[in-house]
Amino acid sequence: MTENASAAEPLAADSAIAVVGMSGRFPGAPDLDTYWRNLLGGLCSVTDFTEEELIADGADAQEVRGRDYVPAKGRLADADRFDAELFGFNRTEAAALDPQHRLLLETAWSALENAGRKPRGGAARTGVYVGGGVTEHMLAAQTDPGLAASIGALQVRILTDREFLAPWISYRLGLEGPSLTVQTACSTSLTAVHLAVQSLLLGECDTALAGGVAVDTVHKKGYVHHQGGIFSPDGRCRPFEERAGGTVPGNGVGVVVLRRLSDALADGDPVRAVIRGSAVTNDGATKVGFTAPGVDQQTAAIVEAWAAAGLDPADAQYLEAHGTATALGDRIEAAAASAAFKGALGTGRIGIGSVKSNIGHLDAAAGVAALIKSVLMLEHATLVPNADPGRPHPELGFEDSPFHLIERAASWPEPGSGPRRAGVSSVGIGGTNVHVVLEQAPPRGGAEAPDGPEVLLLSARTRADLDAMAGRLAEALRAPDAPSLADTAYTLRVGRVPLAVRGYVRAVNRSEAAELLAGLPAGGAQAAGGPDALGEAWLAGGPLPEAESASVAVSVGASVAGGGRRTALPSYPFAGESHGAYRLAPVAPTGEQARQPEQDGPAADLEQEIRTLIAEALGLADADDPEMTYFAAGGDSLTAVHLVGCLRDEFGLDVPITLFLEQLTLHEMARQIMAVRDGDDSLDALLAEFEAE
């Protein structure tokens, strides 16, 4: 570490937050090792579905065969599976429990294990800050009278509503710190991280779990593309690129474990990265519509986060952007970031990217997916590209900005002054902007304990889980960067929940331990040199207090990690069965929804139909006021996307969304829509006039 980095350490230890554990499941990646390999390879993990498999999984055939249907999504495999018994749920409860709850429970457990801490009963002053999205399961379950009659309406709500995401984690894992379910739309999980950071700095808790989950449905599903909407026409998300056309929906879950850096260093925790500062702002009314982003407060969030860190934004070498690949979103984010990072010397000095190109837009889990990606890049000192990178969009002005799109995976050079640093941004519909300042972890102090006799204690809920756990641990001990045997033994003893099915191995080095683990017999023991007293006591199911463990270990000549430290080891191999998910029944269009007027009828009648459609979308009794404008009536960009779709589907009119972004009265708007029908070029002339102005 450089001299400047060392000088900054006291500030970081006093006011910074350590990321000591992480866990996540993302499209194409059931664990973070796979996630990193996919990112390093620049892979796009968005799934393209066939028409047959979509219909076989219950998708509406007519919708799937529609001309604007895009059969793609960042799908999370096995999102319906859950190890219910491990968390104390019976089969009826598990089936009613929303998949988001199931996934968050397992991911929180894994994240604590990754930090070397017991997931249950091992960290009383632990806060929980998480959020999730709306799910098909929740909506269907809460409107199912049969389920309400079976287990009670209140129980249905408690098991399905995202309001209870955080409390269920606190309850099932025995965590007694603050427990908050956070909701700021797309920026939810990074807002949760910010709140967890503040809670730790205020002393409200000593450890915090933060993250989010997004599983709108466990079924295979694409989406309908609307001209001018946020979704990509071809199922690919290309942030900041010339080919960018919108985002792609995705599902996933991620949780990080946070502690004050001073506490983490004092306790010898495995620090994976450091959060130096964070900030949250909202655009307020300084934007064109409720759903639109704003430049000024995105800039403010970045500047305030780096100020909280005691650093200059120019100290960054990388920005993990929100990056939805929409024309408006990318343009505004690029402008905001350029303003915030304008102090960076020279152009193109800071790399920029967005994980949405790899996995799609994970909604409430988007921010934590981006944060975890950035931590992994800092850990591996490697910058990774967007999936299938292309040329920057010329309208973003990157050639005169501090940024450059990363084209290929490359080593992340250590700066001339200070450690590697990155910013992570997240933006939510409704205007909540979040920015987090990340820094590479300080070198871990203390020498690694030499190999020596160690007892590795394992336990699981079932024999199959124990075998899977032993296999994963054996693989980890064979890896080039394997933890020491002493650290492994210590972490297994103090950082795992004792379960019913047990086993142990006694070995003198990592290679021997891996060999013994791979051949762990049904009896549950493998010990070089004969049975081990500590291991046999473990098999007998007795409690193993730390003092007792140490005394037993000394008697048999094994340290049992007397000098070990917490380290990251493979987490529990959840292998629960599928508990399915409730599904909404399709609703056939009736009444006004089925309105299909004849386009060949009198023009006056059609114009009135269009006015009626606009009035309904805006919640007006009628659209007869000749002075009423679209924006004065409450119109915004989201309503515009809806109207573009309705005009196409109900009238066969392909109207550009830009028409709704101009200051036209509703009468003028209806006439210009009619001009599209008649092939009149007056609309183009009008738009050209506005563009010129």
Secondary structure, DSSP 4 states (H G I P E B T S, - for coil): --HHHHHHHHHHHHH-EEEEEEEEEBTTBSSHHHHHHHHHTT---PEEPPHHHHHHTT--HHHHTSTTEE-EEB--TTTTEE-TGGGT--HHHHHHS-HHHHHHHHHHHHHHHHTT--TTTS-SSEEEEEEE---HHHHHHHT-HHHHHHH-HHHHHHHH-GGGHHHHHHHHHT--S-EEE---GGGHHHHHHHHHHHHHHHTS-SEEEEEEEE-S-SS---EE--TTSSB-SSS---TTBTT---B-BB-EEEEEEEEEHHHHHHTT----EEEEEEEEEE-TT-SSSTTS--HHHHHHHHHHHHHHTT--GGG-SEEE------HHHHHHHHHHHHHHTTTSSSSS-EEEE-THHHH-B-GGGHHHHHHHHHHHHHHHTEE-PPSS--PBPGGG-GGGSSEEE--S-EE-PPPSSS--EEEEEEE-TTSEEEEEEEEEPPPPPSPPPPP--EEEEEEESSHHHHHHHHHHHHHHHHSTTPPPHHHHHHHHHHSS---SEEEEEEESSHHHHHHHHHT--TTSEEETTS--HHHHHHHTT----HHHHHHHHHHTT--TTTT------------PEE-----PPP----GGGG----TTS-HHHHHHHHHHHHHHHHT-S-S--TT-BTTTTT--HHHHHHHHHHHHHHH-----GGGGGS--BHHHHHHHHHHHHHT-THHHHHHHHHHH-
